[in-house]
Amino acid sequence: MINIADLTKEKLPGNYFAPSAYLQGDFEAGMIENRAGNRILALPETLIQSIYATMDQELGQAAGLVLFNCGRWWGKNFYTRFGEEVSKYYRKPVKNLTMIELIQCLKQSWKTHGWGSIDLDISYHHKGFLVITNNNSPFAENAPQTNQPMCYVEAGIFASFFSQISGQNLHCVQTNCESMGAKSNLFIIGLEERLKPVITWVQELQTHEQIMQNLCS
């Protein structure tokens, strides 16, 4: 198990996901690889916008669930690649990383892939929850403006990634979204049964702070 006390005493080697070292290839020709030799796929803004529009037209209210499940599949594969690369770099399995090593690698990987800038709030871990903040999300930036959070893909990725890390079947619900004019995208990770009320509270437009208070009370 990852020891939170390690946060204050562990030192990291160099940044494996530094863009100058991690991203390689012929950028003008559109051939991009990571330092492990795996191909990197770029998602144009128009493609993301088209995915939202097509899903809404074809699936209606079910679009969010489909995108979430796509994110879960993406997150499972992302964890596999992340684990292979990071384990080789640190010479130990991902599950044996200290908390600071895992968090820093995830934050740098997320940013280098162009998915935004994330922070993890572990202050609710004693209640069984993890809160993730993501800024400058391309999914939120290109989502249609509604009164509900739209980063379903990211929520699915987080749910799958942390399920793999913890060995438990975790869920993720978004409570705040930049597409709604919020400063950040906020996500809560926990057991699905405990997060079920959050969906209703989000639909009622409760604030993230109110939702966390309700969950922890």
N, C-alpha and C positions, 0 to 999 in steps of 0.2 A: 504493500500500500504506500502511496505517496505521502511523505511526511511534510506537513505544512511548515514545521520548524526549519526545514531546509531552505525555505525562502530567504532567510537572512544570512545564511552561511556558505552557500554554494557559489562557485565562480564558474562562468561559462567559457569554453574555448571560443574561437572566432564564429561569426555569424554564417552558418551554412547557407542560409537563404538570402544573403546579400545579393541584390539584383545584378551587380556587375560580375559576380561569379556564378550565380545560379542560372541566369538567362543567357543562352548562347545561340549562335546560328547566324543565318543571313536574314537580317530584319527586312531589308528592301525586297527580297524575294519571298518573304513571308514564311521562311523556314526557321522556326523557333524550337529549341530544345532546352531542357534543363541540364544541370551538370552531371546527371546520371545517364544522359543520352536519351531520355524519353521526350516525345514530341509534346509541345505545348499548343493548345488550341485557343485562338483569340475569338472572343464573342463580340461582334460589332453591336453598337447601340441599336441599330435598326433591327437586328435579329432578336434581341431581347424584347424590344417593343412589339415585334411581330408575334413572338411567342405568347405574350400576355393577351394581345388582341385575338389571336386565333383560339387560344384556350377558352377565353371568355365567350367567343361566338359559338364554339362547338360544344362546350361543356357547361356553360353557365356557372351556377354555384359550385359545381363539382371541380371547377378548374383549380381552386386552391389545394384541394386534397391531392389531385394528380401532380401538381407542381411539388408539393411537399414530398410525395413518394419518389418523384424524380430526384429530389434533393437527398433523400435517404440512400438511394442507389449510388448517387454521386459521392456522398459522404463515405460510404463503405469502401469505394474504390480509392477515394482520396486518403483514407486512413491507411489502406494497404501500402500505397506508394509512399506516404509520409513515413510510415513505420519502417519500411525497407531502407529508405535513404537516411533517416535519422539514426536508426540502430547501427548502421554501418559507420556513420560519422562518430557516434559516441561509443561504439564498440560494446553496446549492451541493448537489450530489448527496450522498446518504448515504455512498457509497463514498469520498468525498473528505473526510469528517469526520475529525478527529483521534480518537485512541483515547478521550481523556477526554470529548469531546463525545458520541461514540457510546454509551459506557458510561453516562454520566449520563442521557442521554435514554432509554435502554432501562430503566434502573432506575426512573426517575420514571414512565415510561409503565406499566410493570408494576405498580407500587404504586398508581397512580391508578385503574387498571382493576380493582383489588381482587384481584389474583392472588397477592399476597404481597409479600415484600421480598427482592430478589435482590442477590447480590454475585458478581463474576466474579474468579476466580483465574487470572491469566495466567502464573504461575510455571512452568507445565509447557509453555509454548508452544514451547520449544526441542525438546521431545519430540513435539510435534504434538498436544497435548491442551489443552483448556480445561475448567476445573471451575467449575460454577455452583452456588451455594448459594441456596436459596429457603426463607424462613421464613414461617409462617402461611399455608400454601397451602390454599385452599378445597377443592381436589381431594383433598389428603391428609386434611384434617379430616373430610370426608364419605365417605371410602373405607372399605370393610369392613376390619377388622383381620385381617391375615394375617402370615406370616413373610417376605413379599416386598414390594418397593416397588410402589406402586399409581398413581403419577402419570404414567401413560402419555401422557395428553393433553399435559402440560407437556413431556415428553421429545420428543414429536413437534413441538411448537411450536419448541423450541430447535433441533432438528435442521434444520428448514426455514429458520428465521430466519438461522442462521449459515451455512447452505449458500448462501443468497442473498447474504449479506455477502461470503463468501470466494470465491464462484464455483466451489466444489467441492461434491461430493455427500457431505455429512457425516452422521454418525449420532449418536445420543445414547442413553446408558444410565444409568438411575438406580441408585445404589448405596446410598442411605440414604433412609428415609422417615419422616415424622412419624407416619404411621399405624401404624408398628411401634414407636413410643415413642421414636424418635430426636429429637434437638434440632432437626435441620434436614433438609431434603431436599437431597441431593447428586446432581449429574449430571455425567457426563463426556462431552465432545463430541470427536469425532475421526473419522477415516476408518473406515467400517463394518468393513472387513477387520481392522483393528487392534483394534477393540472387541469382536469376536466372543468371545474368551475371557472377557470381563467378565461375560457372561450366566451362564456356568457358575460363576464365582467368587461372584456374587451369590446364586445358588441354593445354593451351599455355605455361605452366611452369613458369608463373609469380610468383614472391616471395610473401610471405604473406604480407610483408610491402607494395609492389606495389598494391596488391589487396585491402588492407585497405584504401590506399590513393585514389584509384579509387572509392571505395564505398562511402567515406566521402566527396569527392570533389563535 
